[in-house]
Amino acid sequence: MKPVDSFIIQLLPEITSSKINLFSCGHVVDVKKQLLPICLGKGPSGKELDYRFASRSTDEMIFETKRILQNWSRVIPAGIVVFFPSYKLLTEYFTKWGVDKFGKKEILIEPKTAVECDLLLQKYSDLCQKTVIEKSKNTKNENTENKENTNPSNNNSLEQINPKPKPANKPPGAVLLSVVGGKLAEGINFNDDLGRGVFVIGQPYPDIKSPVLQEKLAFLKQAKDSSNYCDTLCWRSINQSIGRAIRHQNDYAVVVLLDKRYVRKGGTRLLPDWISEHVQVEASFASGFKKVREFFKAKN
């Protein structure tokens, strides 16, 4: 998984980079038709999206993010998964938004315990996936009482014996707020209607003051690791998160990276090749919104 520079330096320290060939495979899907990766640097009101630590907790950023999700919730069907850099930021944004729905989509929050997580995922699945509603079957007593109705001449008899299912109901969908590197960012598949839209808010760089990270950086410095380990950790987390969507050959989804840093030159260089080759950098929210709307319109 990209980025791999740190792996190479640590595993093959004596071999020069010119002697190392990297090989990566594409994806099983037709990326042009089944994936729409977008980098967005401005919100609906034209404000720059700056999720760096110093500015990400401002009211300006919090409510611009709300407007982005409200707008795209109207055109992205079924389930939307939104990844935040931290649980603290997630709860801060949700609290200030002051809503529990975006349109018809209920907002759900990643819990902290495994038991709660299982219950949440079941609720999210129920809100996003189509379900076939069957007509209620007769109870044993009802069947006994209505035996005389099984006469073929009775128009309702076959329907009572073999109730036909009603068409699948179109679910309202939901917006699942999650954390990069959290319980829902790894090992869980948001395939099909569980993940038609995946958003990554900002860039989840690790806490540079962490004692564990400081020890790791000291070790890498001693090992003459010239790669930027903080970049490596950040982008592995991003790639893990967006990899929750597109889980099989017929799957399709939109992936949106929100931050002005993504739209800069080289801002997506550490994405997997099969995504970075097709990523679309949008100068305005309106142009990105139009592409997302047309993407899903073509699927209907």
FISE-289123 format. One line per 3 residues: their letters; for each residue z, x, y of N, C-alpha, C. Coordinates in nm, 3 decimals. Layout:
REM FISE-289123
A = Z X Y Z X Y Z X Y; ...
***
This chain:
REM FISE-289123
MKP = 0.000 0.084 -0.120 0.000 0.000 0.000 0.000 0.088 0.126; -0.087 0.049 0.220 -0.088 0.121 0.347 0.038 0.089 0.427; 0.081 0.188 0.507 0.030 0.326 0.520 0.084 0.417 0.410
VDS = 0.002 0.516 0.372 0.038 0.603 0.258 0.059 0.749 0.298; 0.047 0.781 0.425 0.059 0.921 0.468 0.191 0.983 0.424; 0.299 0.909 0.441 0.430 0.962 0.405 0.440 0.989 0.256
FII = 0.381 0.900 0.175 0.380 0.919 0.029 0.310 1.049 -0.007; 0.194 1.070 0.052 0.113 1.188 0.020 0.188 1.317 0.055; 0.246 1.320 0.174 0.316 1.440 0.219 0.435 1.472 0.130
QLL = 0.507 1.367 0.088 0.627 1.390 0.008 0.595 1.419 -0.139; 0.491 1.356 -0.193 0.459 1.374 -0.334 0.369 1.495 -0.359; 0.283 1.527 -0.260 0.188 1.637 -0.278 0.197 1.734 -0.160
PEI = 0.313 1.795 -0.139 0.333 1.878 -0.019 0.249 2.005 -0.017; 0.207 2.055 -0.131 0.134 2.181 -0.138 -0.017 2.163 -0.129; -0.063 2.039 -0.129 -0.207 2.013 -0.130 -0.253 1.971 0.009
TSS = -0.358 2.035 0.056 -0.410 2.003 0.189 -0.480 1.867 0.188; -0.482 1.802 0.301 -0.539 1.667 0.310 -0.688 1.665 0.276; -0.758 1.777 0.299 -0.902 1.782 0.270 -0.932 1.772 0.121
KIN = -0.832 1.800 0.039 -0.851 1.794 -0.106 -0.805 1.661 -0.167; -0.760 1.572 -0.083 -0.710 1.443 -0.132 -0.807 1.332 -0.094; -0.852 1.259 -0.194 -0.941 1.145 -0.172 -0.865 1.016 -0.199
LFS = -0.873 0.924 -0.106 -0.808 0.795 -0.121 -0.910 0.689 -0.161; -0.872 0.606 -0.255 -0.960 0.498 -0.300 -0.886 0.366 -0.291; -0.946 0.268 -0.228 -0.883 0.136 -0.219 -0.985 0.029 -0.253
CGH = -0.938 -0.075 -0.320 -1.026 -0.186 -0.360 -1.024 -0.295 -0.253; -1.130 -0.374 -0.254 -1.134 -0.490 -0.167 -1.052 -0.603 -0.227; -1.074 -0.723 -0.177 -1.001 -0.840 -0.227 -1.094 -0.927 -0.311
VVD = -1.036 -1.011 -0.395 -1.118 -1.097 -0.481 -1.185 -1.210 -0.403; -1.137 -1.236 -0.283 -1.193 -1.347 -0.205 -1.307 -1.299 -0.117; -1.387 -1.395 -0.072 -1.489 -1.367 0.029 -1.417 -1.369 0.164
VKK = -1.379 -1.253 0.212 -1.292 -1.244 0.330 -1.353 -1.312 0.452; -1.483 -1.299 0.469 -1.547 -1.359 0.587 -1.531 -1.511 0.590; -1.527 -1.573 0.472 -1.520 -1.718 0.466 -1.378 -1.770 0.442
QLL = -1.292 -1.687 0.383 -1.163 -1.738 0.338 -1.042 -1.684 0.414; -1.065 -1.587 0.498 -0.955 -1.532 0.578 -0.998 -1.515 0.722; -0.913 -1.560 0.814 -0.938 -1.539 0.957 -0.819 -1.462 1.014
PIC = -0.831 -1.328 1.025 -0.723 -1.249 1.085 -0.745 -1.233 1.235; -0.645 -1.270 1.312 -0.657 -1.269 1.458 -0.543 -1.189 1.520; -0.575 -1.109 1.619 -0.475 -1.041 1.701 -0.477 -1.105 1.839
LGK = -0.360 -1.149 1.883 -0.352 -1.220 2.010 -0.256 -1.151 2.104; -0.303 -1.120 2.225 -0.220 -1.049 2.322 -0.173 -1.135 2.438; -0.225 -1.260 2.445 -0.186 -1.350 2.553 -0.162 -1.490 2.499
GPS = -0.068 -1.562 2.562 -0.035 -1.696 2.521 -0.118 -1.801 2.594; -0.089 -1.930 2.572 -0.166 -2.039 2.635 -0.163 -2.037 2.787; -0.055 -1.988 2.846 -0.046 -1.984 2.993 -0.101 -1.854 3.050
GKE = -0.156 -1.769 2.964 -0.215 -1.644 3.010 -0.117 -1.528 3.019; 0.007 -1.550 2.981 0.108 -1.443 2.988 0.090 -1.345 2.872; 0.112 -1.216 2.902 0.104 -1.115 2.797 0.218 -1.133 2.697
LDY = 0.185 -1.113 2.570 0.285 -1.125 2.465 0.348 -0.988 2.442; 0.466 -0.970 2.494 0.536 -0.842 2.485 0.667 -0.863 2.409; 0.664 -0.831 2.279 0.782 -0.853 2.195 0.862 -0.725 2.173
RFA = 0.847 -0.631 2.264 0.932 -0.512 2.256 1.076 -0.552 2.287; 1.169 -0.469 2.244 1.311 -0.504 2.249 1.357 -0.547 2.389; 1.306 -0.482 2.492 1.354 -0.508 2.628 1.310 -0.643 2.682
SRS = 1.202 -0.699 2.629 1.148 -0.822 2.688 1.139 -0.940 2.592; 1.162 -0.919 2.464 1.137 -1.026 2.368 1.237 -1.142 2.376; 1.353 -1.121 2.438 1.454 -1.227 2.447 1.452 -1.300 2.581
TDE = 1.350 -1.274 2.662 1.340 -1.345 2.790 1.292 -1.488 2.766; 1.331 -1.579 2.854 1.287 -1.718 2.843 1.135 -1.728 2.846; 1.073 -1.641 2.924 0.928 -1.640 2.935 0.862 -1.620 2.799
MIF = 0.912 -1.523 2.720 0.854 -1.495 2.589 0.891 -1.603 2.488; 1.015 -1.651 2.497 1.061 -1.751 2.400 0.978 -1.879 2.411; 0.954 -1.926 2.532 0.883 -2.052 2.548 0.731 -2.036 2.538
ETK = 0.681 -1.916 2.565 0.538 -1.892 2.542 0.510 -1.895 2.392; 0.601 -1.841 2.312 0.587 -1.845 2.167 0.592 -1.989 2.117; 0.681 -2.067 2.175 0.691 -2.210 2.140 0.558 -2.281 2.166
RIL = 0.497 -2.253 2.281 0.369 -2.318 2.314 0.259 -2.277 2.216; 0.260 -2.150 2.175 0.161 -2.102 2.079 0.172 -2.179 1.948; 0.292 -2.188 1.894 0.312 -2.255 1.766 0.288 -2.405 1.776
QNW = 0.326 -2.465 1.886 0.301 -2.608 1.905 0.151 -2.638 1.903; 0.074 -2.555 1.973 -0.070 -2.577 1.979 -0.136 -2.558 1.844; -0.104 -2.448 1.776 -0.172 -2.420 1.650 -0.123 -2.509 1.536
SRV = -0.004 -2.565 1.550 0.043 -2.660 1.449 -0.044 -2.785 1.444; -0.115 -2.811 1.551 -0.202 -2.929 1.557 -0.329 -2.909 1.476; -0.374 -2.785 1.457 -0.503 -2.762 1.391 -0.491 -2.690 1.257
IPA = -0.376 -2.631 1.229 -0.355 -2.566 1.099 -0.290 -2.668 1.006; -0.355 -2.701 0.895 -0.300 -2.803 0.805 -0.184 -2.749 0.720; -0.107 -2.844 0.666 -0.002 -2.812 0.568 0.100 -2.712 0.620
GIV = 0.121 -2.601 0.544 0.231 -2.510 0.574 0.196 -2.392 0.662; 0.289 -2.359 0.752 0.277 -2.241 0.839 0.403 -2.157 0.822; 0.385 -2.028 0.798 0.498 -1.936 0.783 0.498 -1.841 0.902
VFF = 0.612 -1.831 0.968 0.624 -1.745 1.088 0.728 -1.638 1.060; 0.688 -1.512 1.071 0.779 -1.400 1.044 0.828 -1.338 1.174; 0.960 -1.332 1.188 1.026 -1.270 1.303 1.075 -1.130 1.265
PSY = 1.092 -1.042 1.365 1.142 -0.906 1.336 1.286 -0.904 1.284; 1.366 -1.004 1.321 1.506 -1.006 1.279 1.557 -1.150 1.274; 1.663 -1.169 1.196 1.724 -1.302 1.185 1.787 -1.343 1.318
KLL = 1.842 -1.246 1.389 1.904 -1.274 1.518 1.801 -1.330 1.616; 1.683 -1.269 1.620 1.579 -1.316 1.711 1.530 -1.454 1.668; 1.517 -1.476 1.539 1.474 -1.606 1.487 1.567 -1.717 1.535
TEY = 1.697 -1.699 1.515 1.793 -1.802 1.553 1.798 -1.820 1.705; 1.780 -1.712 1.778 1.779 -1.720 1.924 1.662 -1.805 1.974; 1.545 -1.781 1.919 1.426 -1.856 1.958 1.442 -2.004 1.920
FTK = 1.481 -2.030 1.796 1.492 -2.168 1.749 1.594 -2.247 1.831; 1.705 -2.184 1.863 1.809 -2.252 1.941 1.758 -2.288 2.080; 1.687 -2.197 2.145 1.638 -2.223 2.281 1.521 -2.319 2.283
WGV = 1.444 -2.324 2.175 1.333 -2.419 2.172 1.384 -2.562 2.183; 1.497 -2.590 2.118 1.557 -2.723 2.128 1.480 -2.834 2.059; 1.396 -2.800 1.961 1.321 -2.900 1.885 1.335 -2.872 1.736
DKF = 1.317 -2.974 1.655 1.320 -2.954 1.510 1.186 -2.984 1.446; 1.085 -3.013 1.532 0.950 -3.036 1.482 0.847 -2.984 1.582; 0.734 -2.940 1.529 0.616 -2.915 1.611 0.516 -3.024 1.573
GKK = 0.503 -3.126 1.656 0.422 -3.241 1.618 0.489 -3.313 1.502; 0.414 -3.325 1.391 0.469 -3.390 1.271 0.530 -3.289 1.174; 0.513 -3.161 1.203 0.561 -3.058 1.112 0.708 -3.025 1.138
EIL = 0.790 -3.043 1.037 0.932 -3.011 1.049 0.952 -2.860 1.050; 1.046 -2.813 1.129 1.075 -2.670 1.136 1.190 -2.638 1.040; 1.167 -2.545 0.950 1.268 -2.502 0.855 1.302 -2.356 0.880
IEP = 1.426 -2.317 0.854 1.472 -2.181 0.881 1.517 -2.113 0.753; 1.474 -1.989 0.735 1.517 -1.911 0.619 1.669 -1.898 0.616; 1.732 -1.939 0.506 1.878 -1.929 0.496 1.921 -1.788 0.455
KTA = 2.051 -1.765 0.453 2.102 -1.632 0.420 2.142 -1.617 0.274; 2.161 -1.728 0.203 2.203 -1.719 0.062 2.088 -1.758 -0.031; 2.092 -1.705 -0.153 1.985 -1.730 -0.250 1.980 -1.876 -0.292
VEC = 2.097 -1.939 -0.309 2.102 -2.079 -0.351 2.037 -2.167 -0.246; 2.072 -2.145 -0.121 2.013 -2.222 -0.012 1.863 -2.197 -0.002; 1.822 -2.077 -0.035 1.681 -2.040 -0.027 1.598 -2.122 -0.126
DLL = 1.649 -2.140 -0.248 1.579 -2.219 -0.349 1.563 -2.364 -0.305; 1.668 -2.420 -0.246 1.664 -2.558 -0.198 1.566 -2.573 -0.083; 1.565 -2.474 0.006 1.475 -2.477 0.120 1.329 -2.471 0.075
LQK = 1.299 -2.383 -0.020 1.162 -2.369 -0.068 1.113 -2.497 -0.135; 1.202 -2.566 -0.204 1.164 -2.693 -0.265 1.131 -2.797 -0.159; 1.213 -2.801 -0.055 1.187 -2.895 0.055 1.056 -2.859 0.125
YSD = 1.035 -2.731 0.148 0.912 -2.687 0.214 0.790 -2.724 0.130; 0.800 -2.705 -0.001 0.691 -2.740 -0.091 0.662 -2.889 -0.087; 0.766 -2.970 -0.086 0.749 -3.116 -0.081 0.679 -3.160 0.048
LCQ = 0.706 -3.090 0.157 0.648 -3.126 0.286 0.503 -3.080 0.300; 0.464 -2.981 0.220 0.332 -2.918 0.239 0.229 -2.956 0.134; 0.271 -2.979 0.012 0.175 -3.000 -0.096 0.153 -3.147 -0.123
KTV = 0.030 -3.180 -0.158 -0.004 -3.318 -0.189 0.064 -3.363 -0.318; 0.112 -3.484 -0.317 0.176 -3.540 -0.436 0.111 -3.673 -0.470; 0.096 -3.699 -0.600 0.039 -3.825 -0.645 0.151 -3.925 -0.663
IEK = 0.141 -4.038 -0.596 0.243 -4.142 -0.603 0.203 -4.242 -0.711; 0.282 -4.250 -0.817 0.253 -4.344 -0.925 0.323 -4.476 -0.901; 0.260 -4.582 -0.948 0.324 -4.712 -0.940 0.445 -4.713 -1.033
SKN = 0.550 -4.779 -0.991 0.672 -4.780 -1.072 0.647 -4.846 -1.206; 0.693 -4.780 -1.313 0.675 -4.832 -1.448 0.781 -4.937 -1.478; 0.745 -5.031 -1.564 0.841 -5.134 -1.602 0.954 -5.074 -1.683
TKN = 1.071 -5.123 -1.664 1.184 -5.080 -1.747 1.171 -5.143 -1.884; 1.256 -5.100 -1.976 1.251 -5.150 -2.113 1.273 -5.300 -2.116; 1.368 -5.349 -2.036 1.398 -5.492 -2.032 1.281 -5.569 -1.975
ENT = 1.217 -5.511 -1.870 1.105 -5.579 -1.809 0.989 -5.592 -1.906; 0.968 -5.485 -1.986 0.860 -5.489 -2.085 0.885 -5.599 -2.187; 1.012 -5.616 -2.228 1.047 -5.717 -2.327 1.023 -5.856 -2.271
ENK = 1.064 -5.873 -2.143 1.051 -6.004 -2.081 0.906 -6.042 -2.056; 0.821 -5.938 -2.037 0.684 -5.967 -1.998 0.583 -5.948 -2.110; 0.631 -5.956 -2.238 0.540 -5.935 -2.350 0.427 -6.037 -2.350
ENT = 0.462 -6.162 -2.305 0.359 -6.265 -2.304 0.249 -6.233 -2.205; 0.277 -6.146 -2.109 0.175 -6.112 -2.010 0.074 -6.011 -2.060; 0.091 -5.961 -2.181 -0.002 -5.862 -2.236 -0.126 -5.925 -2.294
NPS = -0.137 -6.055 -2.283 -0.256 -6.124 -2.329 -0.377 -6.075 -2.250; -0.486 -6.034 -2.319 -0.602 -5.981 -2.248 -0.657 -6.074 -2.142; -0.629 -6.204 -2.157 -0.682 -6.298 -2.059 -0.609 -6.289 -1.926
NNN = -0.492 -6.225 -1.929 -0.416 -6.208 -1.805 -0.475 -6.093 -1.725; -0.516 -6.119 -1.603 -0.584 -6.017 -1.521 -0.496 -5.899 -1.490; -0.364 -5.918 -1.485 -0.274 -5.812 -1.445 -0.220 -5.732 -1.563
SLE = -0.256 -5.767 -1.685 -0.192 -5.707 -1.801 -0.220 -5.558 -1.815; -0.348 -5.516 -1.801 -0.382 -5.375 -1.819 -0.318 -5.288 -1.711; -0.309 -5.342 -1.592 -0.247 -5.266 -1.483 -0.099 -5.247 -1.509
QIN = -0.035 -5.348 -1.572 0.107 -5.336 -1.600 0.133 -5.239 -1.714; 0.043 -5.238 -1.813 0.062 -5.148 -1.928 0.028 -5.005 -1.889; -0.083 -4.986 -1.818 -0.129 -4.852 -1.779 -0.140 -4.845 -1.626
PKP = -0.028 -4.831 -1.559 -0.032 -4.827 -1.412 -0.116 -4.712 -1.361; -0.203 -4.742 -1.266 -0.290 -4.640 -1.210 -0.222 -4.572 -1.091; -0.236 -4.438 -1.082 -0.175 -4.368 -0.968 -0.250 -4.397 -0.840
KPA = -0.176 -4.400 -0.732 -0.238 -4.413 -0.601 -0.293 -4.278 -0.559; -0.385 -4.276 -0.463 -0.439 -4.147 -0.414 -0.328 -4.059 -0.359; -0.351 -3.927 -0.366 -0.251 -3.832 -0.316 -0.229 -3.851 -0.167
NKP = -0.105 -3.852 -0.127 -0.072 -3.864 0.014 -0.094 -3.730 0.084; -0.146 -3.734 0.206 -0.162 -3.613 0.285 -0.027 -3.576 0.345; 0.025 -3.460 0.311 0.159 -3.422 0.359 0.157 -3.386 0.507
PGA = 0.270 -3.402 0.575 0.275 -3.366 0.717 0.273 -3.216 0.740; 0.318 -3.140 0.637 0.328 -2.996 0.653 0.462 -2.956 0.714; 0.482 -2.828 0.731 0.607 -2.777 0.788 0.583 -2.638 0.845
VLL = 0.676 -2.597 0.930 0.673 -2.461 0.986 0.798 -2.389 0.936; 0.778 -2.285 0.859 0.889 -2.211 0.799 0.913 -2.082 0.878; 1.029 -2.073 0.943 1.064 -1.953 1.020 1.136 -1.856 0.928
SVV = 1.079 -1.736 0.914 1.129 -1.637 0.820 1.149 -1.503 0.890; 1.199 -1.407 0.813 1.229 -1.274 0.867 1.148 -1.169 0.791; 1.084 -1.081 0.863 1.014 -0.969 0.800 1.114 -0.887 0.720
GGK = 1.081 -0.863 0.594 1.172 -0.787 0.508 1.283 -0.872 0.449; 1.281 -1.003 0.479 1.385 -1.093 0.428 1.352 -1.147 0.291; 1.423 -1.253 0.253 1.409 -1.309 0.118 1.272 -1.368 0.093
LAE = 1.206 -1.416 0.199 1.079 -1.484 0.183 0.957 -1.395 0.209; 0.982 -1.271 0.252 0.872 -1.181 0.288 0.819 -1.102 0.169; 0.894 -1.100 0.060 0.852 -1.023 -0.057 0.878 -1.105 -0.183
GIN = 0.780 -1.102 -0.273 0.799 -1.163 -0.404 0.777 -1.313 -0.411; 0.750 -1.378 -0.300 0.725 -1.522 -0.300 0.582 -1.547 -0.252; 0.511 -1.629 -0.328 0.372 -1.658 -0.295 0.362 -1.785 -0.211
FND = 0.301 -1.773 -0.095 0.272 -1.891 -0.013 0.124 -1.922 -0.027; 0.085 -1.958 -0.148 -0.055 -1.985 -0.177 -0.095 -2.127 -0.136; -0.223 -2.147 -0.121 -0.280 -2.278 -0.090 -0.210 -2.344 0.029
DLG = -0.167 -2.470 0.013 -0.109 -2.543 0.126 0.028 -2.492 0.168; 0.085 -2.400 0.093 0.214 -2.343 0.132 0.199 -2.238 0.242; 0.076 -2.191 0.262 0.056 -2.086 0.363 -0.083 -2.086 0.422
RGV = -0.121 -2.193 0.487 -0.252 -2.197 0.551 -0.252 -2.115 0.680; -0.134 -2.093 0.735 -0.122 -2.008 0.853 -0.003 -1.915 0.839; -0.023 -1.786 0.866 0.085 -1.688 0.863 0.086 -1.615 0.998
FVI = 0.201 -1.620 1.064 0.217 -1.556 1.195 0.319 -1.443 1.184; 0.289 -1.332 1.248 0.384 -1.221 1.260 0.413 -1.202 1.408; 0.538 -1.219 1.446 0.578 -1.206 1.586 0.626 -1.064 1.614
GQP = 0.554 -0.995 1.700 0.594 -0.859 1.736 0.570 -0.759 1.625; 0.632 -0.643 1.639 0.623 -0.537 1.538 0.765 -0.498 1.496; 0.797 -0.516 1.368 0.935 -0.500 1.321 0.976 -0.354 1.298
YPD = 0.989 -0.279 1.406 1.033 -0.140 1.392 1.180 -0.136 1.352; 1.219 -0.041 1.269 1.359 -0.032 1.225 1.451 0.016 1.337; 1.579 -0.008 1.320 1.679 0.036 1.417 1.694 0.187 1.409
IKS = 1.648 0.256 1.513 1.649 0.402 1.512 1.791 0.457 1.508; 1.890 0.377 1.545 2.030 0.422 1.546 2.098 0.408 1.409; 2.027 0.350 1.314 2.084 0.332 1.181 2.118 0.467 1.118
PVL = 2.241 0.487 1.069 2.279 0.614 1.005 2.191 0.647 0.885; 2.155 0.545 0.809 2.070 0.567 0.691 1.933 0.619 0.735; 1.878 0.557 0.838 1.747 0.601 0.887 1.755 0.741 0.947
QEK = 1.862 0.771 1.016 1.879 0.904 1.074 1.881 1.011 0.965; 1.949 0.984 0.855 1.953 1.078 0.743 1.815 1.096 0.682; 1.743 0.987 0.669 1.608 0.993 0.612 1.516 1.075 0.702
LAF = 1.523 1.054 0.832 1.438 1.128 0.925 1.471 1.277 0.924; 1.601 1.309 0.911 1.642 1.449 0.904 1.586 1.515 0.778; 1.590 1.441 0.666 1.535 1.493 0.541 1.384 1.517 0.552
LKQ = 1.314 1.421 0.612 1.169 1.433 0.626 1.131 1.548 0.719; 1.210 1.567 0.822 1.185 1.679 0.912 1.199 1.811 0.840; 1.302 1.820 0.756 1.324 1.942 0.678 1.211 1.964 0.578
AKD = 1.159 1.852 0.527 1.049 1.860 0.430 0.913 1.875 0.499; 0.914 1.888 0.632 0.793 1.907 0.712 0.697 1.789 0.698; 0.755 1.669 0.696 0.676 1.546 0.692 0.634 1.513 0.835
SSN = 0.506 1.527 0.863 0.456 1.507 0.999 0.418 1.362 1.028; 0.426 1.277 0.928 0.391 1.137 0.950 0.503 1.068 1.028; 0.468 0.959 1.094 0.567 0.882 1.168 0.631 0.782 1.073
YCD = 0.750 0.814 1.026 0.814 0.732 0.923 0.850 0.593 0.975; 0.884 0.582 1.103 0.916 0.452 1.161 0.792 0.362 1.164; 0.677 0.422 1.195 0.551 0.348 1.187 0.527 0.301 1.045
TLC = 0.552 0.389 0.950 0.531 0.356 0.808 0.615 0.237 0.767; 0.743 0.238 0.800 0.833 0.128 0.764 0.789 -0.003 0.830; 0.752 0.006 0.956 0.710 -0.113 1.030 0.587 -0.177 0.967
WRS = 0.485 -0.096 0.941 0.359 -0.152 0.892 0.364 -0.193 0.745; 0.447 -0.128 0.668 0.465 -0.176 0.530 0.524 -0.316 0.531; 0.617 -0.339 0.622 0.679 -0.472 0.633 0.578 -0.576 0.680
INQ = 0.496 -0.539 0.777 0.393 -0.632 0.826 0.296 -0.667 0.714; 0.249 -0.566 0.643 0.151 -0.589 0.536 0.209 -0.669 0.421; 0.337 -0.648 0.391 0.404 -0.729 0.290 0.408 -0.875 0.332
SIG = 0.437 -0.898 0.458 0.451 -1.035 0.508 0.318 -1.110 0.506; 0.214 -1.049 0.560 0.086 -1.120 0.564 0.022 -1.130 0.426; 0.068 -1.047 0.334 0.019 -1.053 0.196 0.072 -1.170 0.118
RAI = 0.164 -1.249 0.178 0.217 -1.368 0.110 0.110 -1.477 0.098; 0.009 -1.473 0.185 -0.101 -1.569 0.179 -0.217 -1.510 0.100; -0.318 -1.591 0.073 -0.436 -1.549 -0.005 -0.392 -1.491 -0.140
RHQ = -0.354 -1.581 -0.231 -0.298 -1.539 -0.359 -0.393 -1.558 -0.477; -0.510 -1.617 -0.454 -0.606 -1.632 -0.564 -0.746 -1.647 -0.508; -0.843 -1.654 -0.596 -0.984 -1.646 -0.558 -1.030 -1.757 -0.464
NDY = -0.971 -1.875 -0.475 -1.017 -1.988 -0.395 -0.925 -2.017 -0.276; -0.829 -1.933 -0.252 -0.733 -1.954 -0.144 -0.797 -1.922 -0.008; -0.742 -1.976 0.098 -0.789 -1.943 0.233 -0.674 -1.962 0.332
AVV = -0.678 -1.885 0.440 -0.569 -1.890 0.537 -0.608 -1.819 0.666; -0.526 -1.844 0.768 -0.537 -1.775 0.896 -0.415 -1.685 0.910; -0.436 -1.561 0.952 -0.326 -1.468 0.979 -0.332 -1.431 1.127
VLL = -0.221 -1.451 1.198 -0.218 -1.426 1.342 -0.109 -1.325 1.374; -0.148 -1.215 1.437 -0.053 -1.112 1.480 -0.031 -1.127 1.630; 0.091 -1.160 1.668 0.123 -1.188 1.808 0.192 -1.070 1.874
DKR = 0.124 -1.003 1.963 0.180 -0.895 2.043 0.066 -0.822 2.111; 0.087 -0.783 2.235 -0.020 -0.713 2.306 -0.049 -0.576 2.243; 0.046 -0.521 2.167 0.023 -0.391 2.103 -0.085 -0.398 1.995
YVR = -0.103 -0.516 1.936 -0.206 -0.530 1.832 -0.347 -0.525 1.890; -0.363 -0.564 2.016 -0.498 -0.573 2.074 -0.543 -0.441 2.135; -0.454 -0.344 2.142 -0.492 -0.214 2.194 -0.583 -0.140 2.096
KGG = -0.652 -0.040 2.146 -0.737 0.040 2.060 -0.654 0.106 1.951; -0.692 0.087 1.827 -0.618 0.143 1.715 -0.495 0.063 1.678; -0.478 -0.056 1.739 -0.358 -0.136 1.716 -0.347 -0.195 1.578
TRL = -0.457 -0.196 1.502 -0.454 -0.252 1.367 -0.495 -0.150 1.261; -0.487 -0.023 1.295 -0.538 0.081 1.206 -0.462 0.091 1.074; -0.339 0.043 1.072 -0.257 0.054 0.952 -0.254 -0.074 0.868
LPD = -0.340 -0.170 0.904 -0.358 -0.287 0.819 -0.439 -0.247 0.695; -0.428 -0.322 0.586 -0.516 -0.296 0.470 -0.662 -0.304 0.512; -0.746 -0.222 0.453 -0.887 -0.215 0.493 -0.956 -0.351 0.485
WIS = -0.925 -0.428 0.380 -0.995 -0.555 0.361 -0.961 -0.656 0.470; -0.852 -0.631 0.543 -0.817 -0.717 0.658 -0.867 -0.655 0.788; -0.840 -0.525 0.808 -0.873 -0.460 0.935 -1.024 -0.462 0.964
EHV = -1.105 -0.462 0.858 -1.251 -0.466 0.877 -1.299 -0.599 0.934; -1.216 -0.701 0.924 -1.257 -0.835 0.969 -1.169 -0.891 1.080; -1.072 -0.811 1.126 -0.979 -0.861 1.226 -1.051 -0.890 1.357
QVE = -1.012 -0.998 1.422 -1.074 -1.039 1.547 -0.970 -1.033 1.659; -0.996 -0.947 1.754 -0.907 -0.930 1.869 -0.949 -1.028 1.977; -0.858 -1.118 2.013 -0.891 -1.224 2.108 -0.838 -1.190 2.247
ASF = -0.925 -1.203 2.346 -0.887 -1.173 2.484 -0.804 -1.286 2.543; -0.820 -1.407 2.489 -0.746 -1.521 2.543 -0.701 -1.612 2.430; -0.600 -1.693 2.458 -0.552 -1.788 2.359 -0.658 -1.892 2.327
ASG = -0.731 -1.936 2.428 -0.831 -2.041 2.410 -0.938 -2.001 2.309; -0.985 -1.878 2.317 -1.090 -1.833 2.224 -1.037 -1.825 2.082; -0.913 -1.779 2.066 -0.852 -1.773 1.934 -0.827 -1.912 1.877
FKK = -0.781 -2.003 1.961 -0.754 -2.140 1.919 -0.882 -2.207 1.870; -0.992 -2.185 1.941 -1.119 -2.244 1.903 -1.164 -2.194 1.765; -1.148 -2.065 1.740 -1.189 -2.009 1.611 -1.105 -2.064 1.495
VRE = -0.976 -2.080 1.520 -0.889 -2.135 1.416 -0.927 -2.279 1.385; -0.952 -2.356 1.488 -0.990 -2.496 1.470 -1.121 -2.508 1.392; -1.218 -2.424 1.425 -1.347 -2.428 1.356 -1.334 -2.378 1.212
FFK = -1.245 -2.282 1.189 -1.223 -2.228 1.054 -1.179 -2.340 0.959; -1.080 -2.417 1.000 -1.028 -2.523 0.914 -1.119 -2.646 0.911; -1.193 -2.667 1.018 -1.288 -2.778 1.020 -1.395 -2.756 0.914
AKN = -1.434 -2.630 0.894 -1.536 -2.597 0.793 -1.485 -2.615 0.650; -1.352 -2.623 0.633 -1.295 -2.638 0.499 -1.287 -2.784 0.458; -1.297 -2.875 0.552 -1.285 -3.019 0.521 -1.416 -3.077 0.471
***
